[in-house]
């Protein structure tokens, strides 16, 4: 049987066989053997986020990253109120739409793609408009590979006395943000199928208990109300799951947590992804490809390259030929200029990245795309 290609995309990611195997079972979510496992899983996630016992809770919600982000916007931003959103990529654009369609008023800071949002930008916007109560930020912008400086941004939010939502969908588990050190943060949200290397199906919010209590009634949606998730857990126990969950995904996530901890946690995972991204970035440059970002702004989640200007290059044939060599990348561009993304996350290692670079070289040759050397580029 032919091996399926390795997923070099920013989610859903390549997973460990043990994680996949955990899906192959039938589970009753409300069984008394399931409840303590689910309650323990929530506590383990809270600890990874730096949440303080009694001050923060982990609230899983069925669905993808967009679902949990919309739930956070609905819960912590009152209807009709303003939320400041730095927009320097496609996922900032999506956050703006989620806020607007939820009946909130997004105030965008439009930033060129490839440029970071700064604390100074946030401070200036908040000073100019005291009606803005919340700032919501994409931590790792996977459209471009950029990582926004959350510590700097959070400091500006705190100094202005406003609230913060962190979209950590693509970076949680690798790129750090310590909830316990940031009382201004209402929630950090992420999904199961990115840096935690689990299966799709679950979004997570690590949120402040006092803010959840203060924001009851904001959501305007039963399904997307994080305050109601807290109320349900308090009423029926921390092992109880509201509505029918993606329970097999939770079982897989439990195994993924074991693997995460055995690897060495967030620091070890960041180190592996950083090395993966370095090999990809340097390897692509050696092939004569042009990175979307300068190296000092390159994040550890994906590497984004300009599509070669050679008329022999077309994205879908490139993706198809690369897939035949055992690697699958996204077949669409997420930037204003045509680019292609190669993921550095998931159950992938430096040797996989080296093989991927070789496969890209062979694919470009097959397509007849001229490859420039470093000497050609310098000239």
C-alpha positions as CSV (number, residue, x, y, z in Angstrom):
1,X,0.0,0.0,0.0
2,X,1.4,3.4,-1.0
3,X,2.1,5.7,2.0
4,X,0.0,8.8,2.1
5,X,2.0,12.1,1.7
6,X,3.2,14.0,4.7
7,X,1.1,17.0,5.5
8,X,3.1,20.2,5.2
9,X,0.2,22.5,6.0
10,X,-0.6,24.7,9.0
11,X,-3.5,22.5,10.0
12,X,-4.8,19.9,10.2
13,X,-1.3,18.7,10.7
14,X,0.6,15.4,10.5
15,X,-0.2,13.4,13.6
16,X,1.4,10.6,15.5
17,X,0.0,7.1,14.8
18,X,-1.0,6.8,18.4
19,X,-3.1,9.9,18.1
20,X,-4.9,8.5,15.0
21,X,-5.4,5.2,16.7
22,X,-7.2,6.9,19.6
23,X,-10.0,7.9,17.2
24,X,-10.9,4.2,16.5
25,X,-13.3,3.7,19.4
26,X,-16.9,4.2,20.4
27,X,-17.2,6.4,23.5
28,X,-20.2,7.5,25.6
29,X,-19.4,11.1,26.5
30,X,-21.4,11.1,29.7
31,X,-20.2,7.7,31.0
32,X,-18.7,7.8,34.5
33,X,-15.4,6.6,33.1
34,X,-15.2,9.4,30.6
35,X,-16.0,12.2,32.9
36,X,-12.8,12.2,35.0
37,X,-10.7,11.9,31.9
38,X,-12.4,15.0,30.3
39,X,-12.1,17.0,33.6
40,X,-8.4,16.1,33.8
41,X,-7.8,17.1,30.2
42,X,-9.2,20.6,30.9
43,X,-6.9,21.1,33.8
44,X,-3.8,20.0,31.8
45,X,-4.6,22.5,29.1
46,X,-5.1,25.3,31.7
47,X,-1.6,24.5,33.0
48,X,0.0,24.7,29.6
49,X,-1.6,28.1,29.1
50,X,-0.2,29.4,32.4
51,X,-3.7,29.7,33.8
52,X,-4.1,30.0,37.6
53,X,-6.3,27.5,39.4
54,X,-9.5,29.1,40.5
55,X,-8.9,32.2,38.3
56,X,-8.9,30.5,34.8
57,X,-10.8,27.7,33.2
58,X,-10.4,25.7,30.1
59,X,-13.6,25.6,28.0
60,X,-13.6,23.2,25.0
61,X,-16.2,23.8,22.2
62,X,-17.0,21.7,19.3
63,X,-15.7,23.0,16.0
64,X,-12.7,24.7,14.4
65,X,-10.7,27.7,15.4
66,X,-13.2,30.2,13.8
67,X,-15.9,28.8,16.1
68,X,-14.0,29.3,19.3
69,X,-12.8,32.8,18.2
70,X,-16.4,33.8,17.4
71,X,-17.4,32.5,20.8
72,X,-14.8,34.6,22.5
73,X,-15.8,37.7,20.6
74,X,-19.5,37.2,21.4
75,X,-18.8,36.4,25.0
76,X,-16.4,39.2,26.0
77,X,-17.5,42.0,23.7
78,X,-21.0,43.3,24.4
79,X,-23.3,43.6,21.4
80,X,-22.8,46.9,19.5
81,X,-19.5,47.6,21.2
82,X,-16.2,48.3,19.6
83,X,-13.3,45.8,19.3
84,X,-9.9,46.9,18.0
85,X,-8.4,44.4,15.6
86,X,-4.9,44.9,14.1
87,X,-5.1,43.6,10.5
88,X,-1.9,42.5,8.9
89,X,-3.1,39.3,7.1
90,X,-5.9,37.1,6.0
91,X,-6.8,35.9,9.5
92,X,-7.1,39.5,10.7
93,X,-9.5,40.0,7.9
94,X,-11.5,36.9,9.0
95,X,-11.5,38.2,12.6
96,X,-13.0,41.5,11.5
97,X,-15.8,39.6,9.6
98,X,-16.5,37.4,12.6
99,X,-16.9,40.4,14.9
100,X,-19.1,42.3,12.4
101,X,-21.4,39.4,11.7
102,X,-21.8,38.8,15.4
103,X,-23.1,42.4,15.8
104,X,-19.9,43.9,17.3
105,X,-18.2,46.9,15.8
106,X,-14.7,46.1,14.5
107,X,-12.2,48.9,14.4
108,X,-9.3,47.9,12.2
109,X,-5.7,49.0,12.3
110,X,-4.7,48.3,8.7
111,X,-1.1,47.2,8.6
112,X,0.8,46.2,5.4
113,X,1.2,42.4,5.1
114,X,4.6,41.4,6.4
115,X,4.6,44.2,9.0
116,X,4.0,43.5,12.7
117,X,1.4,45.1,14.9
118,X,3.2,47.1,17.6
119,X,2.3,48.1,21.1
120,X,2.6,51.8,20.0
121,X,-0.1,51.3,17.3
122,X,-2.4,49.8,19.9
123,X,-1.7,52.5,22.4
124,X,-2.4,55.2,19.9
125,X,-5.6,53.7,18.7
126,X,-6.9,53.2,22.2
127,X,-6.0,56.8,23.2
128,X,-7.9,58.1,20.2
129,X,-11.1,56.2,20.8
130,X,-12.0,55.6,24.5
131,X,-15.2,53.7,23.3
132,X,-13.0,50.7,22.4
133,X,-13.2,48.2,25.3
134,X,-11.4,45.2,23.9
135,X,-8.4,44.5,21.6
136,X,-8.4,41.1,19.7
137,X,-5.2,40.0,18.1
138,X,-4.0,37.2,15.9
139,X,-0.8,36.0,17.6
140,X,0.6,33.9,14.7
141,X,-0.7,35.1,11.3
142,X,-0.5,32.0,9.2
143,X,-1.4,33.8,6.0
144,X,2.1,35.3,6.0
145,X,4.2,33.4,8.7
146,X,4.4,36.6,10.8
147,X,4.2,36.5,14.6
148,X,2.8,39.6,16.3
149,X,4.6,40.7,19.5
150,X,1.9,39.7,22.0
151,X,3.8,40.8,25.1
152,X,4.3,44.3,23.8
153,X,0.7,44.5,22.6
154,X,-0.6,43.2,25.9
155,X,1.4,45.8,27.8
156,X,-0.3,48.6,25.8
157,X,-3.7,47.1,26.4
158,X,-3.1,46.8,30.1
159,X,-1.7,50.3,30.4
160,X,-4.9,51.6,28.7
161,X,-7.2,49.7,31.1
162,X,-8.8,47.7,28.3
163,X,-9.4,44.0,27.7
164,X,-7.6,41.5,25.4
165,X,-8.5,38.4,23.4
166,X,-5.6,36.4,22.0
167,X,-6.2,34.3,18.8
168,X,-3.6,31.7,19.4
169,X,-5.2,29.2,17.0
170,X,-2.1,28.4,15.0
171,X,0.5,28.8,17.7
172,X,-0.7,27.5,21.1
173,X,1.6,24.8,22.4
174,X,4.6,26.3,20.7
175,X,4.5,30.1,20.8
176,X,4.2,31.1,24.5
177,X,1.7,33.4,26.1
178,X,1.3,33.1,29.9
179,X,-2.3,33.8,30.9
180,X,-1.3,34.0,34.6
181,X,1.0,36.9,33.8
182,X,-1.7,38.8,31.9
183,X,-4.8,39.8,34.0
184,X,-5.9,42.0,31.1
185,X,-6.4,38.9,28.9
186,X,-10.0,37.7,28.9
187,X,-9.2,34.6,26.9
188,X,-6.6,32.8,24.7
189,X,-8.2,30.6,22.1
190,X,-6.8,27.7,20.0
191,X,-7.8,24.6,18.1
192,X,-6.8,21.0,18.6
193,X,-5.3,20.3,15.2
194,X,-2.3,22.7,15.1
195,X,0.7,22.8,17.4
196,X,-0.9,20.4,19.9
197,X,-0.7,17.8,17.0
198,X,-4.2,16.3,17.7
199,X,-7.2,15.8,15.4
200,X,-9.6,18.5,14.2
201,X,-12.9,19.0,15.9
202,X,-12.3,20.9,19.1
203,X,-11.7,24.6,19.9
204,X,-10.4,25.6,23.3
205,X,-10.7,28.8,25.3
206,X,-8.6,29.4,28.4
207,X,-10.5,32.2,30.0
208,X,-10.8,34.3,33.2
209,X,-13.6,33.1,35.6
210,X,-14.4,36.6,36.8
211,X,-14.8,37.9,33.3
212,X,-17.0,35.0,32.2
213,X,-19.2,35.8,35.2
214,X,-19.3,39.5,34.3
215,X,-20.1,38.8,30.6
216,X,-23.1,36.5,31.0
217,X,-25.8,37.4,28.6
218,X,-23.5,39.0,26.0
219,X,-23.2,36.2,23.5
220,X,-26.7,36.2,21.8
221,X,-26.1,32.6,21.0
222,X,-26.5,29.5,23.1
223,X,-24.0,27.5,21.1
224,X,-21.3,30.2,21.2
225,X,-21.7,31.3,24.8
226,X,-18.5,30.6,26.8
227,X,-20.2,31.9,30.0
228,X,-22.9,29.2,29.5
229,X,-20.1,26.6,29.1
230,X,-18.8,27.7,32.6
231,X,-22.3,27.6,34.0
232,X,-22.9,24.1,32.6
233,X,-19.6,22.8,34.1
234,X,-20.5,24.3,37.5
235,X,-24.0,22.8,37.4
236,X,-23.2,19.3,36.2
237,X,-19.6,18.9,37.1
238,X,-16.3,19.5,35.3
239,X,-16.4,16.2,33.6
240,X,-19.8,17.0,31.9
241,X,-19.8,18.0,28.3
242,X,-22.5,20.3,27.0
243,X,-24.3,19.0,23.9
244,X,-22.8,16.0,21.9
245,X,-19.1,16.6,21.6
246,X,-16.5,15.4,19.1
247,X,-15.6,12.8,21.7
248,X,-13.2,10.8,19.6
249,X,-11.2,14.1,18.9
250,X,-11.1,14.6,22.7
251,X,-9.7,11.1,23.1
252,X,-7.1,11.8,20.5
253,X,-6.3,15.1,22.2
254,X,-5.7,13.2,25.4
255,X,-3.0,11.1,23.7
256,X,-1.6,14.2,22.0
257,X,-1.2,15.8,25.4
258,X,0.8,12.8,26.6
259,X,3.1,13.0,23.6
260,X,3.4,16.8,24.1
261,X,4.5,16.4,27.7
262,X,6.9,13.5,26.9
263,X,8.6,15.7,24.3
264,X,9.3,18.4,26.8
265,X,6.2,20.7,26.4
266,X,6.1,24.1,24.8
267,X,9.8,24.9,24.8
268,X,10.7,21.6,23.1
269,X,8.0,21.9,20.6
270,X,9.0,25.5,19.7
271,X,12.6,24.4,19.3
272,X,11.6,21.6,16.9
273,X,9.4,23.8,14.8
274,X,11.9,26.6,14.8
275,X,14.5,24.3,13.4
276,X,12.0,22.9,10.9
277,X,11.2,26.4,9.6
278,X,14.9,27.3,9.5
279,X,15.7,24.4,7.3
280,X,12.8,25.1,5.0
281,X,13.6,28.8,4.8
282,X,17.3,28.4,4.0
283,X,16.6,25.5,1.7
284,X,14.1,27.4,-0.4
285,X,16.5,30.4,-0.6
286,X,19.2,28.1,-1.8
287,X,16.8,26.9,-4.6
288,X,16.5,30.5,-5.8
289,X,13.0,31.1,-4.3
290,X,12.2,34.4,-2.6
291,X,10.7,34.4,0.9
292,X,7.7,36.5,1.7
293,X,9.2,37.7,4.9
294,X,12.8,38.7,5.9
295,X,14.4,36.1,8.1
296,X,14.2,38.3,11.3
297,X,10.4,38.2,11.0
298,X,10.0,34.6,10.0
299,X,7.8,32.7,12.5
300,X,8.1,28.9,13.3
301,X,4.7,27.8,12.0
302,X,5.0,28.1,8.2
303,X,7.4,29.3,5.6
304,X,5.8,31.4,2.9
305,X,7.5,31.8,-0.5
306,X,6.8,34.0,-3.5
307,X,5.7,31.9,-6.5
308,X,8.4,31.9,-9.1
309,X,7.8,34.4,-11.9
310,X,8.8,31.8,-14.5
311,X,5.8,31.1,-16.8
312,X,6.6,27.4,-16.4
313,X,5.3,27.6,-12.8
314,X,1.7,27.1,-11.8
315,X,0.6,26.3,-8.3
316,X,-1.7,23.3,-8.8
317,X,0.8,21.4,-11.0
318,X,3.5,22.2,-8.5
319,X,1.3,20.9,-5.6
320,X,0.4,17.8,-7.6
321,X,4.1,17.0,-8.5
322,X,5.2,17.6,-4.9
323,X,2.5,15.3,-3.7
324,X,3.7,12.5,-5.9
325,X,7.1,12.9,-4.1
326,X,5.4,12.4,-0.7
327,X,4.6,15.9,0.5
328,X,1.3,17.8,0.4
329,X,1.1,21.6,0.7
330,X,-1.8,24.0,0.4
331,X,-3.0,24.6,-3.2
332,X,-4.0,28.3,-2.6
333,X,-2.3,31.6,-1.8
334,X,-3.2,33.6,1.3
335,X,-1.4,36.8,0.4
336,X,-2.1,39.7,-2.0
337,X,0.9,38.6,-4.1
338,X,1.0,34.9,-5.3
339,X,2.8,32.8,-2.8
340,X,2.9,29.2,-1.6
341,X,3.1,28.0,2.0
342,X,5.0,25.0,3.5
343,X,4.1,24.1,7.1
344,X,6.7,23.5,9.7
345,X,4.4,22.1,12.4
346,X,2.9,18.7,13.2
347,X,4.6,15.4,13.8
348,X,7.5,16.5,11.5
349,X,11.2,16.6,12.1
350,X,14.3,18.3,10.6
351,X,15.0,15.3,8.3
352,X,11.5,15.6,6.9
353,X,12.2,19.2,6.1
354,X,15.5,18.3,4.3
355,X,13.7,15.7,2.2
356,X,10.9,18.3,1.5
357,X,13.5,20.8,0.2
358,X,14.9,18.0,-2.1
359,X,11.4,17.2,-3.3
360,X,10.8,20.9,-4.1
361,X,14.0,21.1,-6.1
362,X,13.1,18.0,-8.1
363,X,9.6,19.3,-8.7
364,X,10.8,22.6,-10.0
365,X,13.1,20.7,-12.4
366,X,10.2,18.5,-13.5
367,X,8.1,21.6,-14.3
368,X,11.0,23.3,-16.1
369,X,11.2,26.2,-13.7
370,X,14.5,27.9,-13.7
371,X,16.2,27.7,-10.3
372,X,18.5,30.5,-9.3
373,X,21.6,29.9,-7.2
374,X,22.6,32.2,-4.4
375,X,25.2,33.7,-6.8
376,X,22.6,34.5,-9.3
377,X,20.4,36.1,-6.7
378,X,23.3,38.2,-5.4
379,X,24.1,39.4,-8.9
